């Protein structure tokens, strides 16, 4: 697919250079036209012409656990390890109050990545108008729910952003951003990127990182083990009664991260799986918002579980390390107070290309 139609960030274009010189920002109408042209080009190239990628809004159906149960040493040709793009956070860093926007903002819309594994949308954030997320100046981060599988950067990827601020009526809704961020692997080197995307109404900052030779880890479950409190007091309460925070990060094989972490703003190179009010299923499993992360081979995944107190402070916490693997399921235990918390992680290689597994007769 041609990529020169919309490359505002990480790929120098004349439009980007003009902005750096202080020229007027692109109007919302022009942004929407550019996005419409991008969509039409995708439909011409991949939906109409080839007919195997479906509609523009179709999401990826590839499982992040596709090769989890492969026998060690018998990884099929369709499996691979490689470069992936990890998203840590998406932040509405600034709003233009002079143009009528004020905090708090009720935000809805979609943020999705599209790689060449199957060229379908890999949802990172998705909210309908009736299920807006309220952003405040103190907490301006979108609650990410994806990606649903690793984002492979072997070929160029696009990040599609369609976000709106809800008004009193639908006609009063404001378009925050309608944009396509183009990413080409290794363009900025293997480092964490703080990428600002600017429109007339706001600035959105992406925090992401390209990882080398990585696999995908699916946090299958974080579960409070039933009956794990040996001498339960009458006045004791479950460890997550007031909410919890579950995060994970990648460390060297012998690396140790500090236990203290900032609560409101995601820390450097940290993926937030859940933060805030927590519903616990009848079987003890926590309802995580995000499940899939990328981990480089030769490193470890650290999962940290915090519990909020009645006052909103962080109460006792536990953590556990898992060595990255190409396949298999790992289980581990940590403790919150006297409760035993079991964490399960499914490991899988990346899918080289959707066509390579369709030839085997399954997705």
Beta strands, then each sheet from edge to edge (+ up, - down):
strand 1: 79-80
strand 2: 82-95
strand 3: 105-114
strand 4: 122-127
strand 5: 133-135
strand 6: 151-152
strand 7: 157-165
strand 8: 174-183
strand 9: 192-198
strand 10: 202-224
strand 11: 244-252
strand 12: 271-276
strand 13: 292-296
strand 14: 299-308
strand 15: 314-323
strand 16: 329-336
strand 17: 339-348
strand 18: 350-351
sheet 1: 1+ 18-
sheet 2: 6+ 2- 10+ 9-
sheet 3: 6+ 2- 10+ 13-
sheet 4: 6+ 2- 10+ 17- 16+
sheet 5: 4+ 3- 5+
sheet 6: 4+ 3- 7+ 8-
sheet 7: 12+ 11- 14+ 15-
end
